[in-house]
Amino acid sequence: MFPELTTQRLLLQQILPEDQQFIFEGFSHPDVIPFYAVRYESFEATKTQMDWYDAMLKEGTGIAWKMVLKETGEQAGVICVYYFKPEHKRAEIGYWLLPAYWGKGYALEAMQAVVNYWKKEKGLHRLEAFVEEGNIASSKLLEKCGYQYEGTMKDCEIKDGKFISLRVYGLIL
């Protein structure tokens, strides 16, 4: 049974095959992808992401939720806990919102519900987030949620042919 979560304004629901167009919209939106490690050039290519969501759920290594506005039913974004290591009680978290939903507190609301779920239901002790340098909005969100900045991994990944640095954030639950 998929763990649907509810907040004051959001329903956090399972991402289903019929949501692929929404997922493609997020992973191809020019305002969303600049700081995101994953992007897709076609609807068909987005199937890779859909398969990853399914595999995580089946393997028990993560859960992805779509954020749906209770009032309108609009799909606003995705929040995902992944790379869960039960032996270490540790996982990573990632999220994105379509620009129309930025600055309204939806990511904060979803983050709180997801963190509470993972702590209570999975015994999670530590959540990590890796934020590309320059993504100020994401860094501010994490800090608002109690994550601590732990340092920067300099030139640790290549994106668009250039090295990028990632800011590391950790939350002890």
C-alpha positions in Angstrom: 0.0 0.0 0.0 1.5 3.4 -1.0 1.9 5.8 1.9 -0.2 8.8 0.8 0.4 11.8 3.1 -1.8 14.9 3.7 -0.8 18.3 4.8 -2.9 21.5 5.3 -2.9 22.3 1.6 -1.4 19.3 -0.1 -2.0 15.7 -0.9 1.3 13.7 -1.4 0.4 10.9 -3.8 2.0 8.1 -5.7 3.4 9.0 -9.1 1.5 6.9 -11.6 2.1 6.1 -15.3 -0.5 8.6 -16.3 1.6 11.3 -14.6 4.4 11.0 -17.1 3.4 14.2 -18.9 3.6 16.1 -15.6 7.0 14.6 -14.8 8.2 15.5 -18.3 7.0 19.1 -17.8 9.0 19.4 -14.6 12.2 17.7 -16.0 12.2 19.8 -19.2 11.0 23.2 -17.8 13.7 25.8 -18.5 13.2 27.4 -15.0 13.3 24.1 -13.1 16.2 22.2 -14.7 19.1 24.7 -14.3 19.9 23.4 -10.8 18.6 19.9 -11.2 20.8 17.0 -12.1 18.2 15.2 -14.2 16.6 16.6 -17.3 14.8 15.0 -20.3 14.5 16.3 -23.9 11.5 14.2 -24.8 8.4 12.7 -23.3 9.6 9.2 -24.2 12.9 9.7 -22.4 11.0 10.6 -19.2 10.1 6.9 -19.0 13.5 6.4 -17.4 12.5 8.6 -14.5 9.1 6.8 -14.2 10.9 3.4 -14.1 13.3 4.8 -11.4 10.4 5.8 -9.2 8.8 2.4 -9.6 12.1 0.5 -8.9 12.8 2.5 -5.7 9.4 1.7 -4.4 9.6 -2.0 -5.2 13.2 -2.3 -3.8 12.4 -0.3 -0.7 15.2 2.2 -1.4 13.0 5.3 -1.7 9.6 6.9 -2.3 8.6 9.7 -4.6 5.4 11.7 -4.1 3.7 14.1 -6.4 2.5 17.3 -4.6 -1.1 17.9 -5.4 -3.0 21.0 -4.3 -6.0 19.9 -2.2 -8.1 22.8 -3.3 -7.7 22.6 -7.1 -6.1 19.1 -7.8 -3.2 20.8 -9.6 0.1 18.9 -9.6 2.7 21.3 -8.3 5.9 19.3 -8.0 7.6 16.2 -6.7 9.4 15.3 -3.4 11.5 12.2 -3.2 13.5 10.3 -0.6 16.0 8.0 -2.3 19.2 6.0 -1.8 17.8 4.8 1.6 20.4 2.7 3.4 18.5 0.9 6.2 21.7 -0.4 7.8 22.8 3.2 8.3 19.3 4.8 8.7 20.3 7.3 6.1 18.8 8.6 2.8 18.8 11.6 0.4 16.0 14.0 -0.4 15.3 15.9 -3.5 12.4 18.0 -4.7 11.2 20.4 -7.4 8.2 22.6 -8.1 6.9 24.1 -11.2 7.5 27.9 -11.2 3.8 28.8 -10.7 4.1 27.3 -7.2 7.3 28.8 -6.1 7.4 31.0 -3.0 4.1 29.7 -1.6 5.5 27.4 1.1 4.5 24.1 -0.6 7.9 22.6 -0.6 8.3 23.4 3.1 4.9 21.8 3.9 5.7 18.7 1.9 9.2 18.4 3.4 7.9 18.4 6.9 5.3 15.7 6.2 7.9 13.5 4.3 10.5 13.9 7.1 8.0 12.9 9.7 6.9 9.9 7.8 10.5 8.6 7.3 11.4 9.2 10.9 8.3 7.5 12.3 7.7 4.7 9.7 11.2 3.9 8.6 13.4 4.8 11.6 15.4 7.2 9.5 18.1 9.0 11.5 19.8 11.2 8.8 18.6 12.9 5.7 21.0 14.5 3.2 20.5 17.0 0.4 23.1 18.0 -2.2 22.4 21.4 -3.7 24.2 22.8 -6.7 26.1 26.0 -5.8 24.0 29.0 -6.8 20.6 27.4 -5.9 19.9 29.9 -3.2 16.2 29.1 -2.9 16.9 25.4 -2.2 19.6 26.2 0.3 17.2 28.6 2.1 14.4 26.0 2.2 16.7 23.3 3.7 18.0 25.8 6.4 14.4 26.7 7.2 13.6 23.0 7.7 16.5 22.6 10.1 19.2 21.2 7.8 22.8 22.1 8.6 25.2 23.2 5.9 28.1 20.7 6.2 30.4 21.9 3.5 30.9 22.0 -0.3 32.2 19.3 -2.5 34.2 21.3 -5.1 34.1 20.3 -8.7 32.5 17.0 -7.9 30.3 16.5 -10.9 30.2 17.4 -14.5 27.1 19.1 -15.9 26.8 20.5 -19.4 30.5 19.9 -19.9 31.5 21.9 -16.8 32.5 21.0 -13.3 30.0 21.9 -10.7 30.2 22.1 -6.9 27.6 20.7 -4.5 26.7 22.1 -1.1 26.0 19.3 1.4 23.2 19.6 3.9 22.3 17.2 6.7 19.4 16.8 9.0 19.6 14.5 12.1 16.1 13.4 13.0 
